[in-house]
Amino acid sequence: MIKLEHVHKTFANKPAVTDVSFEVLPGTLLVLLGTSGSGKTTTLRMINRLIEPSSGQITVNGKLIQDQSAEDLRRGIGYVLQNNGLFPHYTVAENIAVVPRLLQWDEARIRERTVTLMKKLHLPPEEYSEVYPAQLSGGQQQRVGLARALAADPPVLLMDEPFGALDPVTRASVRKEFMALDELENKTIIMVTHDVQEAFEMGTRIGLMDEGRLQQTGAPEELLFAPANNFVANFFRDQRLSLELKTLTLNDIKPYLPPAAGSDNYQPHVLPGTTSCWDALEQTMHTEGVLSVDFRTEVFTMDSRSLMTALQVYKQTAANGSTTKSF
């Protein structure tokens, strides 16, 4: 668990972070989102004492960070950088083994852990163990950086623009592999990004920052449908429709489907209610405009028009604070 209470940071009497408070529980991935200079990276770096806070309290797993040496604190925290930070004179296997060796694991355990992580991140050990970082692609280097951060199975993981240096295709691939890792279960994760789509795809919760202040913290749908202020509402304006479609599932909009959408006519293409509205809309392009949705107790047929109508009604009821989904 990570908890920040009224944390401030000033540089040369200029505030960089002002009165930031939030809590991140195990099993949660909090994304700190904002433009350059919003204070998100400074906030992240204060947690592992790469930057010392000017005031306020930060606790990691129930212990004040100031009550621990920086070295001991960091050994319990995985840290992933945008440019991976790999040691160029170490092989892939040696890079991954850095923290376990500092913790004095025995060599057999280190080898087993290294091989396991390399396989999970699609780096065949027999091919890449003895390779040096300069011989790897950008995506492969970032996979090694992720493996190194996870090697000692730390309870806390901090990620600073971890996919920012990758091209869009590689970025999407590495991000997908990362999110599929069972290693992430019960970890407390904070990630910094300026990529709105990435924040909504990865974050359990999102903290939107501006000018050093936390404007709102909540689930992705909270920031979209229950913004705390005009800044939050306007921040997502240009991408709002795609974010809404990707954030909501068919289960969410079911109460707002028009009556004509209900039918006993079972179509051959059946989607579960957990399907995102975005994926469902794409599916209508391949099913002559009509698809079936299995809501477990009943099956609906719907098309793109009924889906978009339900989305609009959902938004109206959310604005009135009366959706069936609690924020």
C-alpha positions, 0 to 999 in steps of 0.5 A, spaced: 500 500 500 502 507 498 499 513 502 500 520 501 498 525 505 498 533 504 505 532 500 508 538 497 515 539 493 518 546 492 524 547 488 527 554 489 521 556 492 517 555 486 511 549 488 512 543 483 507 539 487 502 542 492 498 538 497 497 531 494 494 526 498 491 519 495 492 512 497 493 506 493 491 499 495 494 492 493 491 490 486 490 497 484 494 500 478 493 508 479 495 512 473 498 519 474 496 523 468 497 530 466 501 534 461 508 536 462 510 540 468 503 537 472 507 534 477 506 527 476 513 525 475 515 529 481 510 525 485 512 518 483 519 520 485 518 522 492 515 515 493 522 512 492 526 518 495 529 519 488 526 526 490 525 528 497 518 531 499 518 538 502 513 537 507 507 531 508 507 524 509 509 518 505 508 511 507 509 505 503 506 498 506 505 502 513 512 505 514 514 512 513 519 512 507 523 517 512 524 512 517 528 507 512 534 508 508 533 510 501 537 503 499 532 499 503 526 502 501 528 501 494 529 494 494 522 493 496 520 497 490 520 495 482 522 501 478 521 502 471 524 508 466 522 510 460 529 509 457 529 502 461 536 504 464 539 497 463 546 496 464 550 496 458 556 492 460 551 486 463 547 481 459 540 480 459 540 475 465 545 479 469 541 485 468 534 482 471 538 479 476 541 485 479 536 486 485 536 478 487 543 479 487 543 485 492 538 481 496 543 475 496 538 470 493 542 463 491 544 462 484 539 457 483 533 461 485 536 467 481 536 463 474 529 460 475 526 467 476 530 470 470 528 464 466 521 464 468 520 472 467 524 472 460 519 466 458 513 470 460 515 477 457 517 473 450 524 473 451 526 466 450 532 465 455 536 460 450 536 466 445 537 472 449 540 470 456 547 472 454 545 478 449 547 485 451 542 491 451 545 494 445 543 488 441 536 488 442 530 492 439 527 498 443 521 493 445 526 487 447 530 492 452 523 495 455 521 487 456 528 486 460 527 493 464 520 490 466 523 483 468 528 487 472 523 491 476 519 484 477 525 480 479 525 480 486 517 480 486 516 487 490 510 488 493 510 495 490 511 497 482 513 504 480 513 506 472 515 512 469 512 513 462 514 506 461 512 505 454 513 512 452 520 511 448 517 505 443 513 506 437 506 505 437 505 498 434 511 495 439 508 500 445 501 496 444 504 489 444 509 490 450 503 494 454 499 488 452 504 483 455 505 487 461 498 487 463 497 479 462 502 478 467 500 474 473 506 477 477 501 483 477 496 480 482 496 484 489 501 489 487 501 496 488 502 500 482 503 507 480 504 509 473 506 516 470 503 517 463 501 523 459 497 518 454 490 519 455 488 512 451 494 508 455 491 511 462 484 509 460 486 502 458 491 500 464 488 504 470 484 501 475 484 508 478 486 515 474 489 521 478 489 527 473 494 532 475 495 540 473 500 545 475 502 540 481 495 539 484 491 533 484 485 535 480 481 528 481 482 521 483 477 515 481 475 510 476 476 512 469 468 512 468 468 517 474 473 522 471 468 521 464 461 521 467 462 525 474 468 530 473 470 534 479 471 540 475 471 544 469 478 542 468 477 535 468 471 535 464 475 539 458 481 535 459 478 529 455 474 533 450 477 531 444 477 523 445 471 523 449 467 519 445 472 513 444 474 513 451 466 513 453 466 507 448 472 503 451 470 504 458 463 502 458 461 495 457 454 492 454 452 490 461 453 498 463 448 500 458 443 495 458 438 498 462 438 504 457 437 500 451 431 502 447 425 497 447 426 495 440 433 492 442 430 486 445 428 480 441 428 473 442 431 472 435 438 469 436 443 471 431 449 467 430 454 472 433 453 472 440 457 477 445 457 477 452 455 483 456 462 484 459 464 486 452 466 493 451 461 498 447 467 500 443 468 492 441 461 491 440 460 497 435 466 494 431 463 487 431 456 491 428 461 492 422 462 484 421 455 482 422 450 486 417 449 491 422 446 487 427 449 482 433 446 479 439 448 480 446 448 474 452 446 478 458 445 471 462 438 472 463 436 474 456 439 475 449 438 482 446 439 483 439 442 490 437 445 495 432 450 501 432 444 505 433 441 502 439 448 502 442 449 509 441 442 511 443 443 507 450 450 511 451 447 518 450 441 516 455 447 513 460 450 520 459 444 524 461 442 519 467 450 520 469 450 527 469 443 527 473 447 522 478 442 517 477 446 511 473 445 504 475 453 504 476 455 507 482 461 512 482 
